[in-house]
Amino acid sequence: FISQERPAENAEQLMRSRYSAFVLQNEEWLSASWHPDHRSDGPLVDPSIRWLGLEVIASHLDEDRATVEFEARLLAAGTVDAVHERSEFVREQGRWYYTRGSGLAARFDAWKPGRNETCPCGSGRKFKRCCGAGG
C-alpha cells in the first residue's frame, strides 16, 4: 500500500496507486501525490464514474523524471469508454509526484454494453447484474 509514510518506489507504482485512488474516490491521496506546483484546485474525482480497469502501456525513467503511458477503462452514463494518457512524474527528495498528463487518442472504442453481455470490468458476471446495476 502506497501512502505518505510508505512512498512509491517508482513512477509506475505511484501511477497505479493514483488509479486505485480514483477507484476508491480518495481525493486526499490524489492531492497528496500530485506535485504542489501543478495541483488542481477543483474536485479530483467524479462519483458518477465507475473505473473498470487499467493497462500500463509503457513507462520511461530518466533520472528524477519519468513518464507512464496508460489506458484506463471507465463506465459513465451507461457507456464504457477509456482515458489514454501519458502522465509525467518527478522525484523530489526521494519521493515521486504526479505533475501532469497529456491526453492521447484512446485505443479502446467506446461502447454501450447490452444488459446480457459480460461485464467489461472482468467480474465474469452479466453487465445488468454487475456494473449495469450500479455496482
C-alpha positions in Angstrom: 0.0 0.0 0.0 1.4 3.4 -1.1 1.0 6.2 1.4 2.7 9.3 2.8 4.6 7.0 5.2 5.5 4.5 2.5 6.1 6.3 -0.8 6.2 4.7 -4.2 9.4 3.2 -5.3 8.9 4.4 -8.9 6.6 6.4 -11.1 4.6 3.4 -12.4 3.9 2.3 -8.9 2.7 5.8 -8.0 0.5 5.9 -11.1 -1.1 2.6 -10.2 -1.8 3.9 -6.7 -3.4 7.1 -8.2 -5.6 4.9 -10.3 -6.7 3.0 -7.2 -7.4 6.3 -5.5 -9.7 7.2 -8.4 -11.5 3.9 -8.0 -11.8 4.4 -4.2 -12.6 8.2 -4.7 -9.7 9.1 -2.4 -9.2 12.8 -3.1 -6.8 13.1 -0.2 -4.3 10.7 -1.8 -4.8 12.1 -5.2 -4.0 15.6 -3.9 -1.0 14.4 -1.7 0.6 12.5 -4.7 0.2 15.5 -7.0 3.1 17.9 -7.1 2.1 21.2 -5.4 3.3 23.3 -8.3 0.9 21.5 -10.6 -2.1 20.6 -8.4 -5.6 21.3 -9.5 -7.9 23.4 -7.3 -11.1 21.6 -8.4 -12.7 18.3 -7.4 -10.4 15.4 -8.3 -13.0 12.6 -8.5 -16.3 12.2 -10.2 -18.6 9.9 -8.2 -20.7 9.1 -11.3 -17.7 7.3 -13.0 -17.0 3.7 -12.3 -13.5 2.6 -13.1 -13.2 -0.8 -14.8 -9.6 -1.5 -15.4 -6.1 -0.2 -16.1 -3.5 -1.1 -18.6 0.0 0.3 -18.4 1.3 0.6 -21.9 4.8 2.0 -21.4 7.0 3.7 -18.8 10.2 5.6 -19.1 12.6 6.7 -16.4 15.2 9.5 -16.8 16.9 10.2 -13.5 14.3 12.1 -11.4 11.7 12.4 -14.2 9.5 9.7 -15.6 6.6 9.1 -17.9 3.9 6.4 -17.8 1.6 5.8 -20.6 -1.7 4.1 -19.7 -5.2 3.4 -20.7 -8.0 3.2 -18.0 -11.4 1.9 -18.9 -14.5 3.5 -17.2 -18.2 3.4 -17.2 -20.0 6.7 -17.3 -23.7 7.3 -18.2 -24.1 3.6 -19.3 -21.2 3.8 -21.8 -17.9 2.1 -21.5 -15.1 4.4 -22.5 -11.3 4.9 -21.9 -8.8 7.5 -20.9 -5.5 7.2 -22.7 -2.8 9.4 -21.2 0.9 9.9 -20.9 1.5 11.1 -17.4 4.6 12.9 -16.2 6.2 12.4 -12.8 9.1 14.0 -10.9 11.1 12.7 -8.0 12.0 15.2 -5.3 13.8 14.3 -2.1 13.3 10.6 -2.9 9.6 10.9 -3.4 7.7 10.6 -6.7 4.9 13.1 -7.6 2.5 13.3 -10.5 2.9 16.6 -12.4 0.6 16.5 -15.4 -0.8 14.3 -18.1 -1.2 14.6 -21.9 -4.4 13.1 -23.3 -3.9 10.7 -26.2 -6.4 9.1 -28.6 -8.0 6.1 -26.9 -7.1 2.7 -28.3 -10.3 1.3 -26.9 -13.6 2.1 -28.7 -16.4 3.4 -26.6 -19.5 1.2 -26.5 -22.7 0.7 -24.6 -22.9 -2.9 -23.4 -26.2 -4.8 -23.6 -27.8 -6.0 -20.4 -27.0 -9.6 -21.1 -23.4 -9.1 -22.2 -20.5 -10.0 -19.9 -19.5 -7.0 -17.8 -16.3 -5.2 -19.1 -15.0 -4.9 -15.5 -13.8 -8.5 -15.7 -16.0 -10.0 -13.0 -17.4 -12.6 -15.4 -21.0 -11.6 -14.4 -23.6 -10.2 -16.8 -23.4 -6.4 -17.2 -27.0 -5.9 -15.8 -26.1 -7.8 -12.6 -22.7 -6.0 -12.2 -21.8 -2.5 -13.2 -25.1 -2.0 -15.1 -26.9 -2.4 -11.7 -24.8 0.4 -10.2 -22.0 -1.7 -8.8 
